[in-house]
Each structure stands twice: as C-alpha cells, then as structure tokens.
Amino acid sequence: MRALEINAQDIASIDRVLHEPARLCIMSCLYVVEDADFVFLQTQTGMTGGNLSSHLKKLKEAGHLKITKAFENDRPRTTISLTKNGRESFDLYISTVSALLKALGCKKP
C-alpha cells in the first residue's frame, strides 16, 4: 500500500461552495467567458430559473460572482461574471482536485 501524495488538509480545503455539482457547472460556464446573461446560463446548465437563481445567490454571497441587473430595450437583463476572487478560487479548486486525482493515479483522458 502506498501513501497518498496529498494530505487530508488539502482535501478539506476544497471550497465546498464550488464543489456542489450545479455551482461547479455554473463556474465552469463563466470561467470561459467574460460574462453571460441569465438565459444563457439557464440554457447551458439545464436548470430551472428558480434553481439557477438559488445557486447564483450562494456563489455571489461567497464573493465568486458579480451580478448586474439592467434594462435593455425596456426588458430586464441579468448579467453574471466571475469576480477576481471567483476566478482565483476556481483556479485553486481545479488545481487541488487535479492534484488529488494525480495522487490517486488517475490518468488524463
């Protein structure tokens, strides 16, 4: 039996707000764009409006997102983007999970 090259503290340090699958999906969508509107995120994630709103609220409260509400041609438009903290937190999350998978011997697809 071999010891893992990652310690329990590293695993425990994983951001639990980001680790939830729906929020991980939202963060992944936002990571590759400058910003996105609510309808785009809803389409990309397949979530209901209420479910998406709930997860966006948690991510915003954690400081990961900036949410801007405005009117465009007399219609409401909600735009969501990652904050600097959100992008850095997601980078750390990805590197921690990647290190864990590497320590477990998982190979890249």
C-alpha positions, 0 to 999 in steps of 0.5 A: 500500500502506498501513501497518498501524495496529498494530505487530508488538509488539502482535501478539506480545503476544497471550497465546498461552495464550488464543489456542489455539482450545479455551482461547479457547472455554473463556474465552469460556464463563466470561467470561459467567458467574460460574462453571460446573461441569465438565459444563457446560463439557464440554457447551458446548465439545464436548470430551472430559473428558480434553481439557477437563481438559488445557486447564483445567490450562494456563489455571489454571497461567497464573493465568486460572482458579480451580478448586474441587473439592467434594462435593455430595450425596456426588458430586464437583463441579468448579467453574471461574471466571475469576480477576481476572487471567483476566478482565483478560487476556481483556479485553486479548486481545479488545481487541488482536485487535479492534484488529488486525482494525480495522487490517486493515479488517475490518468488524463483522458 
